[in-house]
Amino acid sequence: MKKIFLLIIFILLIVPEAFCARLKDIATIEGVRGNDLFGYGIVIGLNGTGDGGSVDFTGKSVSNLLEKMGLKVDPKDIKVKNVAAVVVTAKLPPFARAGSKIDVTLSSIGDAKSIQGGTLLFTPLKASDGNVYAVAQGPITVGGFSVEASSDSAVKNHPTVGQIAEGATVEKMIPFDLFQSKRVRIVLKEPDFTTVTHIVDALNEELGGSIASAIDGATVQIPLVGNLKDDPIGMISKLEHIDIVQDSTAKVIVNEKTGTIVMGENVKIGKVALAHGNLNIVIRSDTQVSQPEAFSEVGNTEVVTNSDVTVGEENVGLNLIGGELSLGELVKALNALGATPRDLISIFSALKRAGALHADLVIM
């Protein structure tokens, strides 16, 4: 734990005062996004690890499939363990064209033990508008297994979820004209007024005029006028590589489960007096058995418990920390207290309640 804490301190100390990032890494172009697809499918060819007889919809699905192929079978008569019902999900990337291949994920919705070794049958994938945009089919890859023999069993990873790499073929693209509105909007992934201002200044400097303007704390608009409307793709490609001075809200991220603490460079602490000491409580129990001597006609066996409770507290004086300190000075001051990461979690929580921590405290 001490090594992890020292590593966190080292990372924080090497953070530069002004952090720059490419525009494409902190923002996206409005309208350029993927779309979620999903569908209901059937996996066949399983080695007795499919849905059991209690899952009615699997039998009905097989019955409907066979009926479309000219064979009518009552769902009640279908007792197959080599079939499993699954939900197929995929992400249709932006600008995907008909014939493109995309990956799909399959998740069992019945009581199948494993879909390893199965094959997904022809499954249409729909978007939120109800239209089919891709079709999935093919052999499944599962990063795990489930084995049973008599009363013994072994399971590795999650055998009821699988993937098919490039298992779906795009049938049609989602209609969208990126430049129909005669403008381009750049949207920050993390809204911040200062960062938006930096983006506007950098874009106008690159474009050679007061063309870009901020709409709100997350959006910058560039009208396609003059030479910009002749090659908007080239313009976007050029602007994506501009370095932007990124600003952010001061935050302290705390993961109480692992004892991990991450602080941003803008974290400040007001001047406070801080005492930190550990309260130690030790409880010892000693059980003794008292019984009469052998061949004794009187007396009972008694169990006697002797308890000893010791309470101790470190004698730690007040430490004056805080004020307008840099991040390095802040970490040095807290480290001088000899606090472990889990101790720092309590310290930061107390500082926040006292109003001395000038940052957002996020506890995961």
N, C-alpha and C positions, 0 to 999 in steps of 0.2 A: 504494500500500500504506500510505503514511503517513496519507493521508486516512481510510482505513478504520480504522486504529488509533485515530486521534483521535476518530472517530465512536463507536467502541466505548467509549472512555473517557468520552465525554459521556453516553452512555446509562447507563453504570454509575453515574455520579455523581448522576444525577437519580432513582435508585431510592429510594423512600421507606423509612424504617426499618421501618414496619409495613405490609405489603402486604395490602390487603383485596380480596376477590373475591366475586362472588355465589355462593351455594351451588350453583346450577344449572350454573355454569361449572367447578367443581372436583369435582363429584360427580354420580352418577347414581342413579336409583331402581332397586333390584334387580328384575329381571324385565322392565324396559323396555329392549328391545334389538331389533336387526334380526336377520334370519335369512338365511343365504346360500342362493341357489338356483342350480342349473346344469342344463344339458341339452345334448344333441347335436342339431345342426341342419344343414341344407343351404342354401347360398346359391346362387341361380340368377341368370341374366341377365348374367353377366360377359362382358366383351369379350375372350375368349380368354386371360384371365389366371387361370383356375381351376386345379384340380389336374391334374397330368399323368397319363399312363397307368400310371405306377409306383405310384400310390396306389390300392390295391385296394379299400379300404373305401368310397371315394367312389362307385365304380362299383356296388358291392353296395347302397349306400344308395339310389342312383337306381333300381336294379332292384327293390328292395323297395317303393319309393314307387310305381313304375309298376304293380307287381303288385297293390297295394291298389286301384288305379284300374281294374283289369281288363285290364291289358296285361302279358303275361309276356315278359320279355326276359332273355337270358343276360348276366350281368355282364361276361363276356369280350368281348361285342359292343359294349359301351358305351365309346365313345371321345370324350367331350365335354370341352372345355376351358372351358366356360362355367359349370361347377359347382364349388363348393368346400365341403369339409366344415369345420364350425366347432364350437367349444364356446361355448355361450351362458351367461353368468353375470349374476346380478342380486342385489340386496339387497332382501329383503322387509322394509319398515319396520314398526315396532311398531304395533299397532292397525289395520293395513291391512285393509280390508273387501273383499268380493267386488265386482268392478267397478272398483276403483282401478287407476290406471295407474302403472307403474314403468319406469325406464330399464333398458336391457340393454346389455351389451358382448359383442361377438363377436370371437373369436380363431381364426385359421386353424390347423388341425392337420395339414394336408397340405403340398404344395409349391406352393400358389397364390402367384402373384406379387403379386396385389392383389385385394381384394374390393370395390373402388370401383365404385359403380353397381349393385351386386347387390341382390337382395331375399331376405330370410330367409323360408323357408317355415315353416308351422305347427310350432312347437317347444314341447313340454311342458317345464316347468321344475320340478325336484324339489328337495326339501329333504333333509337327512341321514336322515330317517326313511323315504325312498323314496316319499313321497306327492307328487302333483302339486299345486302351489299357484298356478301361473300359467302362461299360454300366451303365447309371443312370436311375432310375425310383423310384417313390414313392410320398407320400403326402408332401406338402410344409409347412414349418413353416415361418411365417412372423412376425417380431417384430413391427407391427404397424397395422393401419386400415384406411379405407377411407369410410365415410358414407355420403350419400346425401339424402335430403328430400326436395322436391320442390326447392326453391331457396337457401336453407341452406345446408351447407356442413361442415364436420369436418374431418381433416386428422391428424394422429399421426405417427411420424417417416417416414419411406419410404416404403409404401406398395407395390411398384412395384419391389422390390428385396427380395428374400427369400432364405432359405437354407433347405437342407435335410441332417440331420446328418446320416452319413454312408449310404448315398443314392446311392452310385455307387459301383459296384463290379469290381475289377481288373480282366481282362480277361487274360492278359499276362504281364510279366515283360519286362522292357527294357534291352536287353542283355548288360552286362558290366562285365568285369573281372578286379577287383580292383588291383590285384597283378600281372597282366600279364607282366608289364614292369619291374618286379623284383626290384621295389623300391616304397617307400612311400614318397609323398610330402605333407608337411604341409604348408598351405597358410594363412597368416595373414589377418584378416578382415580389419585392418587399417595398411597399409604398413608403416614400420619405420625401418631404418637401425640399430638403437641402440637396439630396441626390438628384431630384428632378431638375432643380435649377442648374446643377453642374452639367447635366445632360444637355439642356437647352443651350447653354453657353458653348459646350464642345461641338454640338451639331452645327450651330450657326457659324462658328469659326471654320468648320470644315466645308460648309456649303457656301460660305462667302456672303453672308447677309442675314438679316433678321427674318428668317423663314420659319424655323421651328418655334413652337410656343407650347407652354405647359397648360393643360386643361384642368388638371387637379394634381393631387399629390402622388399619382401613380402613372399619369398618361401624358405623353408628349405627341403633338400632332404636327405633321409635315405635309402641307398642301403640294400636290403634284402640279406645279406651274413651271412655265418656261422649259428649260432643258431637262428638268427632273421628270417630266411626263414622257420623255422619249425613251428613257431606260431606267424605270423604277427598280427593277431587279438589281441592276448594277449599283444603283445608289444605296440600296439596302445592304448589299454585300460590302460596300466600302464603309458604311457607317457602323456596321457590326464590329469592326476591329478597332474602333476608337476607344482609347483608355479613359475611363470615367473615375473621378475621385468619389468613392462611395462613402456615404455617411450612414450611420445607423443609431438606433436608440440604445442607450447603455443598458446592458442586461447581465444578470448573473444566472447562469443555468446550473441547477443542482439536481443531480440524480441520487436520491436518497438510498436507492437500492444498492447501487454500486459504489457510492461515496465519491462520485466524479463531480468536479466543479470546473466550470468554464466561465471566464469573465471577459467581457469586451473591453476594448482599450479606453472607452469613455467613462468607465465606472469610477465614481468618486465617493468618498466617505467624509461626512462632516466631522468636525473635531469632537471626539467623545472620550470619556474615560472608561476603559474596558478591563474587567477582571475576569480571568478564565481559570477555573479550577475544577478538578474531577472529584466527585463524591463517590467513595468506595464503600460498599456494603458487603460484608462477608458473613455468611451464615453457616455454621458448622453443626452437624447433628451426629450424635453418637448413641447408638441403640444398644442397650444391655438387657440380658435376659436373667431374671431372678427366679429360681425355682427351689423347692425343698430338697433336702438331701435324699439320697437313695433309701428306699424302704421306709420312708417317713409316712406316717398315717395321716398327718395334718399338713396344711399349707397348700398354696396355689402357685402356679407359674405366672409370673408377671413380666411384662415387657416395659422397660423404663427407657425413656428418651431424654437425653441431656442435650440442650441447645445452648449455643454460644453465639451471640450477635455482636459484631464489631463494626462501628461506623467511623470512617475517617475522611477528612477533607484536606486537600492541599492548601497550604498557606500562601496564597498568591496575592500580590499587591495590585493596585490599579495601574494600567498602562495607558498613556495618552497617545492616541493615534488619530489619524484623519486629517482634515483640512484639505487644501488644494494640493493633493499628492498625485504624482504620475502613477501609472499602473505598476511600474517596477518598484517604486517606493512603497506602494500599498501592499504588494505581495511580500516585500521584504519585512514590512512592519508586522503583518499577520504571521509570517513564518517565524519571526523572533519570539512570538508567544509560545512556540512549540506545539501548535495545534495541529492535529491530524485532519484530513479531509472531512471526516464525520464531525469533528469538533467545529470546523469552519461552517458546516451547515447550520449548526445551532447559533453560531456567532452571527452569521449573515441574517438569519431569521430575526434575531434579537435587534440587530442594527436597523432592519427594515421597520420593525414595530416602533422603534424609538425615533424614526424619521431621519436617521443619520445616513442611511444607504441611499444615495442618489442614483438609483438604477431600478429597473424592473427585476424582481426576484421571481424566477420561474422554477418551480419545484416539479420534477417529473415523477 
